[in-house]
Amino acid sequence: MKEAILTLFQRDLKVLIKEIEQYPDENLIWQTVNGINNSAGNLALHLVGNLKTYIGKNLGNIEYIRNRELEFSAKNIPRQEVLQAINETLESVTITLAQLSPEQLSNTYPENVLGYEMSIEYFLIHLHGHLTYHLGQINYHRRIISEM
């Protein structure tokens, strides 16, 4: 299970990188359209903050201070900085998950994030679902905004 979870996070963080790279103009990353409140840039920053906190910091003891409000309010960060942050997240997730033993996956996650106690394995699956949910939003955003 550990290898499957690691492989899925690596695969989908690489897809996130490709999505951000595919915007024809980097300014489009920060635009919103009617009915869509978050730009792709803000969703990418949110995923970085989420994974660096809940995997890198909480499970891997990798220093990180999250500013969740800034994830949704920052604008016009150069594409290369966003891509660098995603790559750093990929590295943090990879290092952390690689060092977890299969036995640790059944341990209780160290923070009560969702309002109830859960295993590390359960929360990692939840985090992957969160990643793919926003990845789909970014893909949809890119296709809509590129056609305008």
Secondary structure by P-SEA (a helix, b strand, c coil): caaaaaaaaaaaaaaaaaaaaacccccccccccccccccaaaaaaaaaaaaaacccccccccbbbbcaaaaaccccccaaaaaaaaaaaaaaaaaaaaaccccccccccccccccccccaaaaaaaaaaaaaaaaaaaaaaaaaaaac
